[in-house]
Amino acid sequence: LHDENPFSRGSAAIHSAHDRERLQELAPAVLEDLSTLQKIARLNAAQIKEDLRQAAISSGQEWALAIIGKLPEWTIEPTTPTTRKRREQHSPSDMKAQFVSHLREEGGWPDLFNKLMQFHRKNGVGELAFHHVFRWESDRLEPVHHPDSISLADLVDYHGVIRQAVHNTELFLNNRFAENILFFGARGTGKSSTVKAIGNQFAGKGLRLIELNKRGIHSLPQLLEYLADLTLRFIIFIDDLSFETVDDDFNTLKSILQGGSTHQPDNALIYVTTNRRHLVVERFTDTQDDLFEVDARQERLSLSERFGLALNFRTPIQKTYLDIVFQLAAQHGLDRNDPHLAEKALTFASRQSSRSPRTAQQFIKQYERDFGAKDHASDRRNKSF
């Protein structure tokens, strides 16, 4: 199931009846491999020891019989899907266990040809079938084995921007027109957390989140080409992006967003987070009044304007900040009606010089550590704002 080969990759790229017919040309080789693998998988220790015993007798090496008799044996335990929380259903380990259960059923593995083809068509090929978060590094996808577990329920949508991002993603998953998104705003306002939570929410519906850092933007065309033929849906996530100047990476990303020579496939969107609305750092020398300033400024603005949807994560006002604190307190099993909670939260925000969701989370962690409800900590170990 993990192997990436012509059959598995072809199965993951079925878009038409013609694709399916072409894949059938591999059927004889696939059926032969399945039959051979079945014979190997169903070998047990008793069979192997008996073959060794007969070989020892026929070769006159009866002295080895005592050693063969002491060789260890093994049993094959049944594998069944695990029970998980609702948002984690259809997880990679469950999908793998469900298919393995078919292998343990009576009958020949060659009969599973169509099931194997359907598995890869639905779940992807190679590691894509067993993980939902990846990093694009050194021109290859590397799975993230322990991604941030944050969910949409952990976030407070205080300006409605999270709802817009979720709706756009739902359109994308339903093969309808959807936009590339620029998430901008102050640090700690939930931009990155929103993208990660969306990735977790829709993993069971064929969505894969691929993290790409700024240093890898030059290889974005290769990544898009690799993803183009697959039936899964992908969000390319570039976090905390900004440019010191208009450079090659700036132009590469701009060209893709505006539909240049590198085509952005229908199964991939680009979600970018940044602290700067226009992505390029403004400097005093950039704003001198000269003949070229208008053109230079228009060029700096041109990238951010290529995103179909720009969502502003504004720093919450005091009331909204306290609403976030109260919601997090309830999630952590703390008393949200504690008369000192709001006062302490505001004091903490003043000390941090920030009223962001991240500040609220940091306050709740400190408050929980000092005043109680420690038994819920493990549920939130991997969540971050």
N, C-alpha and C positions, 0 to 999 in steps of 0.2 A: 504493500500500500504506500510506502514511503518512496519507492523507487520512481525516478523520473526517466521515462523511456518513451520511444515513439508511440506506443499504445496509450500509456497514461496521459501523455501530453496531447495526443490526438483526441482522446476522450474528453479532456478538459476544454477542448476548443471546438466542440460540435455546435455549429450555428445553423446547419441546414441538413436536408436529407442527403444532399451530395456529400457532405462531410461524413455522415454516418456510413454511407455506402463505401467511401474511400477507406474508412477505418476497417471495414469488413475484410479488406484485402490482407490485413494482418491476422485475421482469425486463426488460420491453421497454426501459425507459430505460437500465438498466445495460448491456444488450446493445448498444444504439446507441452509448453512450459507449465501450465496449470496442472496437467496430469503428472508431470515429473515432480513438481513441488508437493503435490498431494502424497505421492509415494514416500517422499522423504519425510514429510511432516507426520505421517502415520506410523513411521518406524517406532518400535518401542524397544526397551532394553532387553526384554526376553528374546525378541527376534534376533537382535544383534549378537547376544550371547550364544544363542543356538547356532548361528552361522559360524561364530568363532570356534565353538566346540566341535562342529563337524569338520572344520578346516584343520583343527589340531589333530583329530583322530586320523583323517585321511593322509596327513603328512607325517604320521608317526611321532607326534609331539604330545603324547598323552600327559607328560609332566606339566603342561600348561593348563590342564583342565581344572585343577584346584584354584589356580589364579583367576581363571575365567569365572568360576563359580562365585568368587568373592567380589567381583566387579559390582559397583552400585547400580541401582535401577531408579527409574523415575516414573512419575505419573503426570498426566496432562490435566490441569485443573480447568474447569469451565470458566469462561470470561463473560461477565454480564455487565450491561451499562450501569453506571452508578446513579444514585438519586442526587440531584443537585437543585440549587435554588432556581427559581423560575427564569431569571435572566441568563443563567448559564446552561440551559437546556441546549441539546445539540452541540455540546462542546466537542472539541477534537477527540478527546479520549473516549467519549461516549460513542461518537460515530465510528471510531476504530473498533470498539468493543462490539458494536452491533454487527459490523461486517465479519469480525472474527467468529461471532456466533454462527453465521452462515457456514463458515468453513468447518465447523464442528458437526454440522448436520450430516445425516447419511446422504449418500449420493456423490457423484463425481464433481470435482472442482471445475472441469470444463463446462458444466452446466451453469456456472456462475459468471460466464463471460459477459452477459448483458448486465448483471448486477454490478460487476466490476467497472464496466463502462459507465453505468449510471452514477456510481459512487464518485468517479473522477469528474464527471460532468457537473455534478452538484457541488462537490467539495473542493475541487481543484487538484493540482498535481504536486507531488513531492511534499515539502514541508507546508505548502499552502493549505493542504488538506487537514493539517493537525495543529495549526496555530492561526491566530487572527491578528497579531501585531508583529510587524517586521521592521528591520532597518535595512536600508540600501547602502551597503558598504563594499568598497572595492569591486564595484560592478556586479554584485550578487546580493540576493536577499538572504538576510540572516534572521531567523526567528527570535523573538523576544519571549523567553520561556516564562518570565514572571512579570507580566505587564501591570501597570497601575490598575487596580480593581475598581476605580471610581465609577459610580453609576449616575445616570441623570437624576435619580431620586436624591442624590447627595447634594445637588446644586440648587441654588435659589435663582430663579429666572426673574430678576427684579426689573428688567427693562424689556422683556419679551424677546431678547435676541437669541436666547437658547432655543426657544420655540421655532424661530425662523430657520435656524441651522438644522434642527431636527426635521422640519418639514421639507427643506431642500434635499436632505439625505433620503427621506422617504420617497420623494419624486424620483430621485436617482435610482433607487433600488427597484422601483416599479417601471423602469425603462421609459420614464418621462423626462422632459427637458429639465435640467438642473444646472445650477451655476457653480463656478469656482468661487470660493469665499475668502475674503480678507477679514480676519478677526483683529481689530485694533483697539487699543485702550491702555490704561495704566497697568503696571505690574500688579499681579495678585487678584485681578478681577474675574478670573475664571475662563480665560480664553483657551488655554491649553487643556484645562480640565474638561471643557465642553467637547473638544474634539476627541479626547480619549474616551469620554463617557459615551459618545456616539459610536465609536468603534466597538466598545463593549456591548452596547445595546443591540446592535444589528449584526453581530458576528454570526449568529445562527441563521441569518438570511443571506449569507454569502458575501458579506462585506469584510474586506481586509484593510487594515490600516498600515501604511508603509511610511515610516519616519525617514525623512531625508534632511540632513543638515546642510547648511549653506555651502560647505566645501564640496558637497556632492552635486550641486546644481548643474555643473558642466556635464554630468552623466545622465541627467534627466531624460534626454532623448532616447538613450539606450534602455532606460527603465520602461518608458512608455511603449517602446517597440516590443519589449519582452512581454508586457501585460496585454497587448492589444488583442491577441487571438483567444485569450482565456474567457470563459463564461462568468467567472466571478466578477465582483465589483470592487474597485479599489479607491481609497482616498490617499493621495500623496500628501503627507503632513510635514510642512516645513515650519518649525517652531522658532519664535523669537528672531524673525528675519529683519535685517536692516542693511543698508549699503552705505559705505563712506562716500562713494561716488558712483557714477554710471560706468559699470565695468562689464566684462564679458559675461559674468553670471547674471547680471541685471538684464542684459540683452538676450541671453538664452531663455530666461523665464518669460520675458516680455514676448519674444517671438512665439513661444508655445501658446501663451494665453491668447494672443491675437490671431492664431491660426496660421503661423508661418510654415516654413518648409517641414518642420517636425509636427506631424498631426497628433493632436490630443485625442486618443480613442474614446469611444462612447462609454467604455466601462471604467473610466478613470476621471476623478475630479481632483483638484488641487486646493487644499485648505492651508492657509498661511496665517500665522499669528505674528503680531508685531506691536511694539509700543508706539510706532510712528505711523500716522495715517498715510503718509506718502512714501514711506520705506527708505527714502534717502535722507541722510543727515544734512540739515541746512546749516551752512556756515556763513559768517559775515562776508567773507570774500565772494561767496556765491551770490550775494544779493546786491552787489554794487550796480548802480544805475549805468548801464552801458548798452551798446547796440545789440549785444548778444544775450542780454539777461532774459528777455521774454522767451527766446528759443530754449535757453538753458533750463529755465524753470519748467517749461512745458515738457521737456524731456524727462526731468526728474519726476514729474507728476504722472507721466505716461504709464508707468507700470501699475500703480495702484488703480488707475482707471480701467485697466483690463479685466479686473475682477467683476463678475456680474453682480455680486452681492458683497457689500462692505458692512460689517456689523460692529457697532461702537459699544464696547464694554466700558461704560462710564463708572467712575468711582461713586459708590452709593452715598446718598445723603445719610445723615445720622439716623433717621427713623428706619431706613432700609437696612443700614448696617446692624441695628439692633434686631430687626426682624430675622436677619441671617443668623445672628448669635442665638436667638431663641429657638430657631429651627434646628440648628446644630446641637443645642443643649438637649432638645427632645430626642434627637437621634442617638445621643450619647447616654441617654437614661438619666440626665440631670434634671433638676427641678427648674423649669423655665419661669416659674412664678417666684423664684427666690428674689426678695426685694433688693438684694445687693448685686444681682447678676448684671443688670444694665449699668449701674454705676462703675463696677469693676471693668466691664467691657469698654466703656468710654475712656476710662483712665488708661487701660492697656493700649487703645487705639491712639491716644494722645502721645503716649510714650514711644509708640512705633511710628508716629507721624503718618499714619495711614488708616483709612476706614474701608479696607478692601475685604472681600470674602476670605482671602488668605489670612489676613489679620484676625478675622473672626475665628477661623479654624485654629490658629495658633493660640488665641486666647482660651478657647474651649479646651484644648489639650492641656494648657497650664492649669486651668480651673479644675478640670477633671483630676489631674494629678494631685492637686492640693486638697480637693474637697470630696472626691468620691467617684463612684460608678466606673471602677477600673476593669470590671469583668467584661466590658464590651470592646476593650482596646484591640484585641486580635482581629476583630471584624474589619477594622479600619487601617490595618498596618500598612497597606500598600496604596492608600488613597492620598492624593495631594492636590492642592489648589494652585 
